[in-house]
């Protein structure tokens, strides 16, 4: 039989990348649209549009960084000989 674990892991990676790409593109656009609607209703053009867009870009970027950092820390712990007892360069 074939070992499908590598293919499954690769497909899982593609799915995670697509999820991150959609989150990075769609979420800020959606929040900017909501801000535009609020600005249009209140007559505060481009205040809410800019605030919601910039806030969302910052949040999504921060979330991606924290998630990536946590995954890399787990991967580093799997490296043989990696530990807190190693001297810093």
MMTF fields as JSON, N, C-alpha, C and O atoms, coordinates in Angstrom:
{
  "mmtfVersion": "1.0.0",
  "mmtfProducer": "UNKNOWN",
  "numBonds": 355,
  "numAtoms": 356,
  "numGroups": 89,
  "numChains": 1,
  "numModels": 1,
  "chainsPerModel": [1],
  "groupsPerChain": [89],
  "chainIdList": ["A"],
  "bondAtomList": [4, 2, 8, 6, 12, 10, 16, 14, 20, 18, 24, 22, 28, 26, 32, 30, 36, 34, 40, 38, 44, 42, 48, 46, 52, 50, 56, 54, 60, 58, 64, 62, 68, 66, 72, 70, 76, 74, 80, 78, 84, 82, 88, 86, 92, 90, 96, 94, 100, 98, 104, 102, 108, 106, 112, 110, 116, 114, 120, 118, 124, 122, 128, 126, 132, 130, 136, 134, 140, 138, 144, 142, 148, 146, 152, 150, 156, 154, 160, 158, 164, 162, 168, 166, 172, 170, 176, 174, 180, 178, 184, 182, 188, 186, 192, 190, 196, 194, 200, 198, 204, 202, 208, 206, 212, 210, 216, 214, 220, 218, 224, 222, 228, 226, 232, 230, 236, 234, 240, 238, 244, 242, 248, 246, 252, 250, 256, 254, 260, 258, 264, 262, 268, 266, 272, 270, 276, 274, 280, 278, 284, 282, 288, 286, 292, 290, 296, 294, 300, 298, 304, 302, 308, 306, 312, 310, 316, 314, 320, 318, 324, 322, 328, 326, 332, 330, 336, 334, 340, 338, 344, 342, 348, 346, 352, 350],
  "bondOrderList": [1, 1, 1, 1, 1, 1, 1, 1, 1, 1, 1, 1, 1, 1, 1, 1, 1, 1, 1, 1, 1, 1, 1, 1, 1, 1, 1, 1, 1, 1, 1, 1, 1, 1, 1, 1, 1, 1, 1, 1, 1, 1, 1, 1, 1, 1, 1, 1, 1, 1, 1, 1, 1, 1, 1, 1, 1, 1, 1, 1, 1, 1, 1, 1, 1, 1, 1, 1, 1, 1, 1, 1, 1, 1, 1, 1, 1, 1, 1, 1, 1, 1, 1, 1, 1, 1, 1, 1],
  "groupList": [{"groupName": "UNK", "atomNameList": ["N", "CA", "C", "O"], "elementList": ["N", "C", "C", "O"], "formalChargeList": [0, 0, 0, 0], "bondAtomList": [1, 0, 2, 1, 3, 2], "bondOrderList": [1, 1, 2], "singleLetterCode": "X", "chemCompType": "L-PEPTIDE LINKING"}],
  "groupTypeList": [0, 0, 0, 0, 0, 0, 0, 0, 0, 0, 0, 0, 0, 0, 0, 0, 0, 0, 0, 0, 0, 0, 0, 0, 0, 0, 0, 0, 0, 0, 0, 0, 0, 0, 0, 0, 0, 0, 0, 0, 0, 0, 0, 0, 0, 0, 0, 0, 0, 0, 0, 0, 0, 0, 0, 0, 0, 0, 0, 0, 0, 0, 0, 0, 0, 0, 0, 0, 0, 0, 0, 0, 0, 0, 0, 0, 0, 0, 0, 0, 0, 0, 0, 0, 0, 0, 0, 0, 0],
  "groupIdList": [1, 2, 3, 4, 5, 6, 7, 8, 9, 10, 11, 12, 13, 14, 15, 16, 17, 18, 19, 20, 21, 22, 23, 24, 25, 26, 27, 28, 29, 30, 31, 32, 33, 34, 35, 36, 37, 38, 39, 40, 41, 42, 43, 44, 45, 46, 47, 48, 49, 50, 51, 52, 53, 54, 55, 56, 57, 58, 59, 60, 61, 62, 63, 64, 65, 66, 67, 68, 69, 70, 71, 72, 73, 74, 75, 76, 77, 78, 79, 80, 81, 82, 83, 84, 85, 86, 87, 88, 89],
  "secStructList": [7, 7, 7, 7, 2, 2, 2, 2, 2, 2, 2, 2, 2, 2, 2, 2, 2, 2, 2, 2, 2, 2, 2, 2, 2, 2, 2, 2, 2, 2, 2, 2, 2, 2, 2, 2, 2, 2, 2, 2, 2, 2, 6, 7, 6, 6, 2, 2, 2, 2, 2, 2, 2, 2, 2, 2, 2, 2, 2, 2, 2, 2, 2, 2, 2, 2, 2, 2, 2, 2, 2, 2, 2, 2, 2, 2, 2, 6, 1, 6, 6, 7, 1, 6, 6, 1, 7, 7, 7],
  "xCoordList": [0.835, 0.0, 0.883, 2.06, 0.304, 1.029, 0.955, -0.034, 2.024, 2.037, 1.441, 2.073, 0.251, -0.448, -0.242, -0.794, 0.536, 0.704, 1.415, 1.067, 2.398, 3.114, 2.194, 2.216, 1.385, 0.438, -0.614, -0.998, -1.074, -2.059, -1.48, -2.157, -0.222, 0.431, 0.612, 0.43, 0.974, 1.128, -0.207, -0.268, -1.267, -2.594, -3.063, -3.713, -2.741, -3.083, -2.355, -2.929, -1.1, -0.325, -0.912, -0.96, -1.361, -2.01, -3.288, -3.574, -4.041, -5.278, -5.006, -5.718, -3.969, -3.613, -3.148, -3.481, -2.385, -1.913, -3.074, -3.109, -4.021, -5.181, -6.023, -6.52, -6.186, -6.93, -6.273, -6.954, -4.963, -4.241, -4.346, -4.523, -4.242, -4.329, -5.702, -5.814, -6.741, -8.096, -8.296, -8.892, -7.803, -7.941, -7.216, -7.725, -6.028, -5.264, -5.911, -5.738, -6.649, -7.238, -8.684, -9.061, -9.484, -10.921, -11.293, -12.135, -10.693, -11.072, -10.867, -11.793, -9.7, -9.56, -10.513, -11.034, -10.738, -11.66, -13.081, -13.791, -13.494, -14.832, -14.979, -15.995, -13.973, -14.041, -14.003, -14.66, -13.24, -13.223, -14.593, -15.046, -15.251, -16.597, -17.583, -18.416, -17.494, -18.353, -18.068, -18.996, -16.79, -16.432, -16.954, -17.385, -16.917, -17.45, -18.949, -19.449, -19.682, -21.122, -21.403, -22.323, -20.623, -20.807, -20.513, -21.273, -19.425, -19.095, -20.201, -20.551, -20.738, -21.803, -23.05, -23.711, -23.375, -24.56, -24.377, -25.321, -23.149, -22.9, -22.32, -22.253, -21.905, -21.29, -19.894, -19.485, -19.16, -17.818, -16.747, -15.763, -16.941, -16.042, -14.594, -14.349, -13.701, -13.2, -12.758, -11.886, -13.331, -12.875, -12.997, -11.987, -14.196, -14.391, -13.783, -13.277, -13.83, -13.21, -11.733, -11.269, -11.002, -9.572, -9.281, -8.39, -10.031, -9.788, -10.004, -9.161, -11.125, -11.401, -10.415, -9.987, -10.056, -9.117, -7.738, -7.159, -7.215, -5.873, -5.858, -4.913, -6.897, -6.973, -6.982, -6.289, -7.771, -7.881, -6.568, -6.165, -5.899, -4.597, -3.615, -2.894, -3.586, -2.697, -3.024, -2.126, -4.309, -4.713, -4.391, -3.839, -4.728, -4.492, -2.988, -2.559, -2.195, -0.742, -0.195, 0.649, -0.678, -0.249, -0.65, 0.142, -1.868, -2.355, -1.53, -1.197, -1.197, -0.372, 1.014, 1.546, 1.589, 2.91, 2.896, 3.767, 1.916, 1.838, 1.626, 2.246, 0.757, 0.508, 1.768, 2.119, 2.438, 3.672, 4.742, 5.416, 4.902, 5.911, 5.647, 6.577, 4.392, 4.053, 4.355, 4.881, 4.026, 4.315, 5.817, 6.269, 6.587, 8.035, 8.665, 9.641, 8.137, 8.661, 8.432, 9.293, 7.271, 6.991, 7.962, 8.51, 8.178, 9.101, 10.533, 11.253, 10.948, 12.299, 12.488, 13.58, 11.455, 11.563, 11.744, 12.243, 11.351, 11.509, 12.915, 13.26, 13.731, 15.089, 15.954, 16.0, 16.637, 17.493, 18.611, 19.237, 18.839, 19.891, 19.48, 20.278, 18.244, 17.77, 17.2, 16.338, 17.673, 17.175, 17.633, 18.34, 17.226, 17.58, 18.999, 19.505, 19.654, 21.006, 22.076, 23.254, 21.703, 22.694, 23.103, 22.249, 24.397, 24.839, 24.408, 24.364, 24.101, 23.729, 24.971, 26.046, 24.844, 26.017, 26.494, 27.467],
  "yCoordList": [-1.183, 0.0, 1.25, 1.197, 2.348, 3.612, 4.328, 4.228, 5.053, 5.871, 7.234, 8.031, 7.496, 8.732, 9.841, 10.93, 9.589, 10.601, 11.844, 12.958, 11.676, 12.834, 13.664, 14.894, 12.974, 13.694, 14.418, 15.543, 13.786, 14.398, 15.644, 16.667, 15.559, 16.7, 17.858, 19.022, 17.522, 18.545, 19.224, 20.451, 18.452, 19.024, 19.86, 20.889, 19.428, 20.194, 21.533, 22.555, 21.533, 22.768, 23.727, 24.935, 23.191, 24.032, 24.65, 25.824, 23.864, 24.374, 25.473, 26.477, 25.287, 26.316, 27.592, 28.69, 27.462, 28.634, 29.374, 30.605, 28.642, 29.275, 29.988, 31.088, 29.377, 30.01, 31.316, 32.324, 31.303, 32.519, 33.588, 34.763, 33.21, 34.187, 34.837, 36.05, 34.035, 34.59, 35.499, 36.569, 35.085, 35.914, 37.252, 38.293, 37.215, 38.446, 39.378, 40.594, 38.833, 39.653, 40.045, 41.206, 39.084, 39.319, 40.069, 40.966, 39.727, 40.348, 41.863, 42.585, 42.381, 43.835, 44.49, 45.577, 43.823, 44.388, 44.449, 45.43, 43.41, 43.39, 44.473, 45.166, 44.617, 45.647, 47.057, 47.965, 47.239, 48.533, 48.836, 49.98, 47.834, 48.025, 48.403, 49.289, 47.745, 48.095, 49.523, 50.276, 49.904, 51.274, 52.282, 53.372, 51.92, 52.811, 53.015, 54.131, 51.917, 52.038, 52.923, 53.74, 52.764, 53.604, 55.063, 55.953, 55.313, 56.679, 57.29, 58.458, 56.504, 57.0, 57.35, 58.35, 56.531, 56.77, 57.974, 58.727, 58.151, 59.224, 60.488, 61.533, 60.397, 61.546, 61.85, 63.011, 60.825, 61.014, 60.476, 59.884, 60.682, 60.121, 60.399, 61.499, 59.653, 58.286, 57.839, 56.976, 58.398, 58.1, 56.61, 55.954, 56.082, 54.685, 53.734, 52.673, 54.105, 53.296, 53.068, 51.928, 54.138, 54.029, 53.348, 52.504, 53.713, 53.143, 51.628, 50.877, 51.181, 49.748, 48.997, 47.892, 49.593, 48.939, 48.799, 47.713, 49.879, 49.848, 48.933, 48.167, 49.01, 48.145, 46.673, 45.849, 46.35, 44.962, 44.468, 43.332, 45.303, 44.919, 44.63, 43.633, 45.494, 45.284, 44.016, 43.261, 43.775, 42.585, 41.305, 40.365, 41.259, 40.063, 39.793, 38.642, 40.839, 40.662, 40.14, 39.243, 40.706, 40.252, 38.797, 38.006, 38.445, 37.079, 36.089, 35.011, 36.442, 35.573, 35.389, 34.28, 36.457, 36.384, 35.483, 34.627, 35.674, 34.885, 33.406, 32.542, 33.116, 31.729, 31.093, 29.966, 31.814, 31.306, 31.08, 30.049, 32.028, 31.912, 30.697, 29.975, 30.47, 29.308, 28.0, 27.063, 27.932, 26.718, 26.487, 25.344, 27.537, 27.388, 26.973, 26.221, 27.439, 27.019, 25.523, 24.828, 25.036, 23.598, 22.823, 21.807, 23.287, 22.604, 22.625, 21.634, 23.74, 23.833, 22.85, 22.308, 22.617, 21.682, 20.249, 19.404, 19.964, 18.623, 18.373, 17.228, 19.4, 19.252, 18.593, 19.077, 17.5, 16.845, 17.791, 18.475, 17.812, 18.644, 20.088, 20.895, 20.417, 21.786, 21.886, 21.098, 22.838, 22.998, 24.327, 25.094, 24.579, 25.847, 25.84, 26.877, 24.665, 24.584, 24.98, 25.036, 25.255, 25.671, 27.107, 27.951, 27.403, 28.791, 29.652, 29.185, 30.886, 31.825, 32.264, 32.369, 32.522, 32.95, 34.333, 34.834],
  "zCoordList": [0.0, 0.0, 0.0, 0.357, -0.398, -0.444, 0.891, 1.617, 1.203, 2.413, 2.063, 1.37, 2.532, 2.19, 3.215, 3.057, 4.255, 5.301, 4.774, 5.164, 3.902, 3.357, 2.469, 2.51, 1.667, 0.805, 1.641, 1.32, 2.697, 3.589, 4.242, 4.348, 4.681, 5.316, 4.331, 4.688, 3.085, 2.057, 1.763, 1.684, 1.602, 1.358, 2.535, 2.35, 3.731, 4.922, 4.914, 5.289, 4.491, 4.388, 3.363, 3.595, 2.226, 1.217, 1.774, 1.539, 2.503, 3.109, 4.112, 4.151, 4.932, 5.907, 5.222, 5.669, 4.144, 3.41, 2.764, 2.781, 2.196, 1.585, 2.63, 2.385, 3.782, 4.868, 5.294, 5.479, 5.45, 5.851, 4.777, 5.098, 3.515, 2.427, 2.372, 2.192, 2.525, 2.511, 3.706, 3.582, 4.861, 6.06, 5.901, 6.316, 5.299, 5.103, 4.079, 4.163, 3.122, 2.069, 2.356, 2.199, 2.772, 2.883, 4.161, 4.118, 5.278, 6.544, 6.539, 6.908, 6.139, 6.088, 5.078, 5.328, 3.935, 2.945, 3.49, 3.272, 4.191, 4.78, 5.847, 5.893, 6.698, 7.737, 7.136, 7.644, 6.061, 5.38, 4.789, 4.832, 4.241, 3.694, 4.795, 4.606, 5.926, 7.06, 7.509, 7.802, 7.565, 7.927, 6.935, 7.313, 5.656, 4.617, 4.805, 4.663, 5.131, 5.37, 6.588, 6.56, 7.644, 8.841, 8.494, 8.876, 7.778, 7.366, 6.524, 6.69, 5.638, 4.765, 5.575, 5.295, 6.578, 7.402, 8.328, 8.571, 8.844, 9.81, 9.174, 9.821, 7.925, 7.258, 7.767, 7.795, 8.17, 8.728, 7.792, 8.235, 6.522, 5.508, 5.816, 6.309, 5.62, 5.669, 7.049, 7.156, 8.116, 9.478, 9.827, 10.086, 9.834, 10.223, 9.198, 9.56, 7.936, 6.884, 7.208, 7.222, 7.464, 7.738, 9.073, 9.16, 10.108, 11.439, 11.427, 11.917, 10.871, 10.847, 9.948, 10.282, 8.814, 7.91, 8.561, 8.554, 9.118, 9.724, 10.95, 11.141, 11.777, 12.954, 12.537, 13.133, 11.509, 11.062, 10.457, 10.706, 9.669, 9.114, 10.252, 10.213, 11.256, 12.401, 13.158, 13.532, 13.388, 14.131, 13.365, 13.937, 12.081, 11.285, 11.177, 11.254, 11.0, 10.952, 12.269, 12.287, 13.376, 14.703, 14.927, 15.439, 14.547, 14.735, 13.92, 14.411, 12.684, 11.85, 12.472, 12.485, 12.979, 13.599, 14.833, 14.989, 15.702, 16.936, 16.619, 17.239, 15.66, 15.274, 14.693, 15.042, 13.814, 13.207, 14.274, 14.266, 15.183, 16.23, 17.114, 17.472, 17.465, 18.296, 17.569, 18.171, 16.28, 15.513, 15.389, 15.457, 15.209, 15.082, 16.403, 16.405, 17.515, 18.818, 19.035, 19.576, 18.611, 18.72, 17.833, 18.259, 16.617, 15.714, 16.258, 16.136, 16.852, 17.413, 18.562, 18.735, 19.337, 20.451, 19.962, 20.706, 18.738, 18.17, 17.652, 17.358, 17.532, 17.021, 18.098, 19.229, 17.764, 18.761, 19.224, 18.415, 20.499, 21.048, 21.278, 21.755, 20.943, 21.142, 22.536, 22.925, 23.273, 24.624, 25.194, 24.539, 26.397, 27.059, 27.605, 28.033, 27.593, 28.158, 27.146, 27.5, 25.903, 24.907, 25.156, 25.426, 25.072, 25.258, 24.068, 22.93, 24.347, 23.29, 22.529, 23.118, 21.237, 20.455, 20.85, 20.287]
}
